[in-house]
Amino acid sequence: MKRNKTYMAKASETSPQWHLVDATGLTLGRLATRISRTLQGKDKAIYTPHILTGDYVVVVNATKIRVTGRKMTQKVYYRHSGYVGNLKTFVMKDIMETHPERIIQLAVRGMLPRTKRGREMLGRLRVYKGDTHPHEAQQPVVGALPGV
């Protein structure tokens, strides 16, 4: 009896695409899950955990992202320098005013694996607060993420 082998993609077989997502009016968590699945390549049939099979994602209009409930005033982000007593806290509202692209990056980062591959996947994410981006040469597919 012949055994079926499990398919494992090779790095030479992958050809990442570029996706352009407009974040206007989209909910933060739902958008972040779709982006993380695309970065990991889990929306493709050739998904292999130890190979980068995911695509590049460009997000524009990060300032127009939507959050539910009272997260703007209640959600707190933390940063620590490593020195004693240097824990910094930031409310989501303050970060949205100064660096709105970090909100999406932090949400997606929390959904990616905490490995070397996860860091490489996060490097394929580009977030911009306005509606312009410098990736026109890559010809990104507009709104091609599943469910967006």
N, C-alpha and C positions, 0 to 999 in steps of 0.2 A: 504494500500500500504506500502510495506516495504522500509525503508530508508537504503541507503548504508552508512556505516560509513567510515570516513577517516582513513586510516591506520597510526598509530603512532608507530614507533619502540621503543622498550624498551632497556635499556642499557644491559640487559642480552642477548638480541637477536643479538647483534652486535659482530662480530669477525673480528677485523682489521687484514689486511694483510700487508706485507712489500713489497715495490716496490723499485727497484734499477734503477736509471736513470743515463746514461752517458751523461754529458753535452757537450761533444766534438762537436763543430761546430753548436750547437743549439742556436737559437736566444733567448736572455734573456727574453723578454716580453712574447713570445709565450710559452716558457718553464714554466715561472712563472704562467701563467693562467692555464696550465694543472696541475701543482703541487697544486695550490690552490683549484681547483675543486676536486682533489683526497683527499686532506686533509679535505675538508668540507664534502665529501661523496656525492656530487651532481652527481657523475657518477654511483651511485647505485640506485636501485629501492626502497630501504628502507630509502631513505633520509628523515630525520626529523630535523628541524632547532634547536630544543632545546636539542638534544642528539648527542654525538660524534659518528657519523656513518662513519667517514672517516678512511683512512688508514695511515700507516707510509710511509714516502718517504725518501730514501737515495739517495743523489746526489753526484756523484764523478766527478772528473776532472773539478772543478769550474774555474780553471785558463784558460781553453780552451773554455769558453763561448764566443759567438759572439754577438756584438752589431752593430746596423746599424747606418749609418750617422756618425756624428762627436761627438757622445756621450762620447767617451773616453776623449776628451779634454774639452767638453762643459757642460756635466752633473755635477751638483754640489749637494753634500749631506751636510746636516746641522746637527749640534749637539749643544745643549745648556745645560750648567750646572745648570742654574737657577739663577746664579749670574749676576749682571749687567755687560754688556760688555764682556761676555764670550761666544759669538756665534762663533763656530768653523765651518769653511767651508772646504770641501774636494772635490777634483776633482776625478772623477771615475778612472782615470788612476792611481792616487796615491793609492787608495784603492785596486785596482787590484794587485798592486805590493806587498802590505803588507798583506791584508786580503781579498782574492778574494771570500771567502765563504760568506762574509757579503753582497756582491752585490746581490746574489740570495736570501738571507734571507730577505733583505729589500724590494726587488721586490715582493716576496710572501707575506710578512707582510702587504704591502699596499693593497693587494687584499682580505685579510681575514676580517671578521667582527671585529669591535672594541669592543669586549665584552670579558667576561671571557672565553667563548667557543672559541673565536678566539685566545686567548693566549694559550689555551690548544692545539688547532690545530697546532699552530706554534711550540709547543714543540714536535710535532711528526715529524718535519722536521729535517733531519740531512744532513749537507753539508760538503764535504771534498774537499780540493784543489787538492789532488793527486788521484790516481786510486785505493788506498787501503782504506778499511774501517773495523771497528771492529764488523760488524753486520752479519757475516757469519752464526752464530748460528740461526738467525731468518729465514734463507733461503729466502731472498728476491726474488721476481719475477723480472727478468731482463726485462727492457724496456716495462713494462706492462701498462704504462699510455696511455690514449687515444691519438692517434696522434703522439706518440713518437716512 
